[in-house]
């Protein structure tokens, strides 16, 4: 889950608001378009919200009171959102419609599944891997989530462990009492799919390393480690989560950095075109409806103005560690939010004021 309270306001040109959400997630094609209505007396909004969940709307299983106040401003008398809202989360251990049901119960209005973007949702774009035989690690409905993303041939860590029991030797209770015969009928694995943190770290790490070192054939051995190794698709590199705990660990790289990086991309795409900017050719068209993305940091999550800021140097003067993806070079300015407010209700008021909308 995300550890910083982030509330991003996305500004778009007039037109279908759905493209705002799709651009933020990197989607093409069909976009979400439910759960939102404009009154007769109001003009079509040219802005929308990308809401983090933990630390912004909830703390663990408790709704933050300011979130209920915020949605009384966002929802009209008919229970429809006045402006588009998309919920983004680093969670990946639940189905999209399950997360939508959770939010509906907590917030008191209907949240559509298409309004929820999970950490692994952008993997729908990785079509070049959808037909490969992938080992999937994480927890929750792994196989179903992988299939929803488009992966047609997945193997769980448990299935691999059952096929090669001698590879899983850390847990003494599960260690085989006899040495089974080696298997040579297990199809080769062609990639690794990480949909979230696993429950048994030692098993997943051991078997995934065996897959990589054997080039997808864990029943055999290679004299040297293959390079380049099999593709590893990881959906969430943020392992910090506060929930209801009292001891936060600030990590601005997952939320603030991502929102500001998206805003930077929009500026670059506007001048240079997305053809040159698409990573590995995945994104070929500039999200023309989206103009900007402003990050708003709320203080109901990990961040607190009463404690040393997460963007300040650590003890001893060294710079904070960069936990972002290796494909992105570190830019200190991207960990600074455009705005810092007390809570999500104050954030909604800020955006409505800037956009000239009545509270």
N, C-alpha and C positions, 0 to 999 in steps of 0.2 A: 504494500500500500504506500501511497505517497505520505511523506512525513512533514512537508511544509504546507501551510494553508495557502493555497493559490487560487485566485479568482481571476480569470482572464476575460477581458472584454474584447470582442472581435468586431471590427467595423467592416461593413461590406457595402458594395454598390447596390442600388435598388434592384430588386429581383428576387428569385427564390432564395430564401434564407438557408435552405438545406445545404447549399454549396459551401457555406461557412463551416459547418460541421465536417463535411467531407474533406475540405481542404486542410483542416486541422489534423485530421487523421490520415491524410494521404490517400483517400479513396477516390476512385473514379466510378462512373456509372450511376446506378441507383443510389439515391441519398434519402435519409430520413426526412419525413415531412408531416408527422403527426404530433398531437399534443400541443398545438399552438394556434391561436386565433387572434385576429385583429378586429377591434370594435369598429362600428360605423363611423364614430367620431374621431378615430385615430388614423394617422397615416401609416403606411407600411414601414416598419422599423428598418433602419439601415445598420443595426448593430445586434449583436447577440452575445451570449455568455457561455464560456467554457468553465464549468465548475468542477474543481476537485471535490472529493467527498470527505475523506477523513481529515479532520482538523478544520474543515470549512463548514460542513453541514452536520457532521457527527463526530463524537469522540467515542470510539468503540461502538457500543450499542446504544448510546445516548445521543439524542438530537440536541444540538447546540441551540439554545433559545433564540439567538439572533437569526438562525436559519429560518425558523418559523415566521419571524417578523419579515424577513426578506421576501419570502414567498407570498405573504399577504399582499406585498406590493407587486409581485410579479404575476400573480394569478388573478383573473377577473372574476366577476360574480358567478359566471357559468363554470368555473373550475378549470378554465383554459389559460395557458400562459399568454401574457400580453406581448412578450418578446421571445425569440427563440432561446432555448437553454439546452445545452448538451452537457452531460455528466461524464467526466473523464477520470479514470482511476488507474493506478498501477496494479490493481488487483487482477488476477487471472485465474483464480481457483473456483470460479463460479460461471454459470451460463449467463449470457446476456439478458435473457428474459427473467432469470432469477434475480439478478441485480436490480432490474427495473421493478420487480415486485417488492423487493426490500425497500427501495427508495419510495415507492408509492405508499407503503404502510407507514414509513417514518415521516414523510412530508405531508401526507393527507390529500394528495391529488394524484391523478393517473400519470405515471411516467411510462412512456412507450419504450420497448426494447431498443428501437432505433435511435433513441436519445442517449444511449449508454455506449461509451467507447472504453473497452477493457484494454489492458496493457498489450495484449497480443492481437487486437483487432486489425492493426495495419499489416499483419502477416497475410491477409487476404491478397495483398499485392504481389507476394512472392510466388507467382504462379509457376516459375521455372523449377520450383522444388515440390510442387503439389503432387506430382506423380512419382516422386522418389520414395524409397523405403526409409522411413525416419524413425529413430528411437526417440520417444517423447518422455520428458521428465517434468515433474511438478506434483500437484495434488488437486483433488476435486475431480470433475468429469473430464479427465484428460482426453480420452479418445473422442468423445462427442465434441469437445471444443476444437480439437485438431481437425475433425471432419467438417465442422462448420466453417473453419478457416479455409478449407479446400484441400487439405492433405488426405490423400486417398489410401495410403498404405503406411500405417503407423504400428510400431511395436513398443509396448510399455517396458519399463525397467523390470517390472516383475516377470513379464513374459520372457525377457532375456535371461533373467536370473534363474528361472525354472529350466531354461534350455541349457544353461551353463552354470550349474550350482557351485562349481569349485571356484568361480570368480568372486563370489560373495562370502568372504571368510572373516569379516570383522566381528559380526554378531555370533558369539559362540553357540547360542541356542539354535541358530539356523545353519550352522556349519554342517555339511553332510558328514554322516558317520562312516560312509564308504565312498570309495572313489568311483564315480560313474564312468561309463564308457564315453569317450569323446564323440561329439556329433559332427557330422560333415554334411548334413542335409538342411542346415539352417541358412536361408537366403541372406546374402550379404546386405548389410546396412549401408545406406548411402548418405546419411546426414543425421545431425542431432538437432532436436527441437526442444527448447527450454521454455515452457509456458509458465514458469513460476518456481518458487522455492519448494524442494521436496521435503517430505517428512523425515526420511532416512537419508541424510546427507552422505553418509559413508558408502552406502550401497550405490546410490546414483553416481557419485564421483568416481568410484572404482570402476563400475561397468562402462561409464562413458569414456573414461581414460582407456580402458581396454578396447573399446570400439575404435577410438581414434588411433591408438598405437598399432592396431592390427588392420587398419584401413577397411574397417567394416566387417571383418571376419574374426570375431573374438575367440573362436575355437582354434585358431592357428596363431602363429607367431611370425614376426618379421625381424630380420637382422638389424635393420635400422628403422627409425620412426619415419613414416611417410611425410613428405612435405611437397606441396601444400597438403594439409590434412583435409578430411571431410568437412563440408560446410557445417558450421554451428550457428543456428538461429536462436538468439536469446531475446526474449520479449521484455524483460525487466531487470535492469542492473541495480535498481535501488532496493537495498535490503534493510532499510531503516523504517520503522513504523512505530509511532508513539501510542496510538489508541488511547486507552485509559491509564497508561503508565505515567509515573511522575518524573521519570528521568529521560528527557529528550536528548537526541543526538542530531544537531542541525546538518542537513544535507541539501543545500540550495540547488544542487546540480540536476535534480530530477524534475522539479516543477518550474521554478523561476527561470532557470537556464533554458528549459525547453520552450517556454512561452516566448522568451526573448529571442531565442534562436529562430523560432517560426516567424516572428516579426522581422528579424533580419533577413530571412529568406524572402519574405514578401517584398521587401524593399529592393533586394538584389534582382529578383525575378521581374520586377516592374521595369528595370532599366536594361537588363541583359537578356531576359527570356529564360524560361525554365529548361529549354533544351540542353543548355550547357550546365545547368545546375543539378539535373536529376541524378541521384545516386544510382550507379550501375544501370542507368537507363530505365529505372522503375517509373519515374514521374516525367511524362512527356509534355504535359500541358500546364501552363501557369493557371493557378486557381483565380481566374480573373474577377470573380465576385468578391474576393476577400482583399481588403486594402491594408489592414493593420491588425495587430494583436497586442493589446496593452496588458502587462502583468500587474496584478494587484495582490499584494501579500497581506493576509489577515493574521492577526495575532492570537487567534484561538487555537492554532495548531502548535507545532514545535517552536516556532519563532516567538520571541518575546522581547520587547524593547527594554525590559528590565534586566536582561542578561546580555552578555557579550554577543553581538550579532554574528550570525553564521557566516557572514561575508568578511568578518574582521580577521586579521592574522591570528593564528593560534599562539599558545604560549611559546615564548622564545623568539617571536617575530616571524616565524616561517609562514609561508602562504598556506591557505587551506588546501587539502588534497583534492585533486580533480578526479571525480568518480564517473565522469561522462564517458561516452563511447570513444574509442581510439580513432575513429574516423573524423571526429570533431576536435579541432585544436582548441585549447583552453583560451577563453577570452574573459578576463576579470569583469569587464563591464556587463556581461550577460547574467551575472548572478545578482545584480541589483534590480529590484522590482521597480516598475515605473511609479507605483504608489504603494504606501503602507497604511493600512487602516486597522481599526480595532477588531472588526468582525465583518461577516458577509452582508449584514443589513446595511452597515455603513458603506460598504463597497457598492451595493445596489444604488444607494442614494447618490453616491459620487458619480456613477455612470449616468444615471437618469438626469442629474443636474448638468453634466457636460453635454448630454444629447438633447437637452431641452424638453425632457419628458416630465409630466406631472408625477409626483410621488403618490 
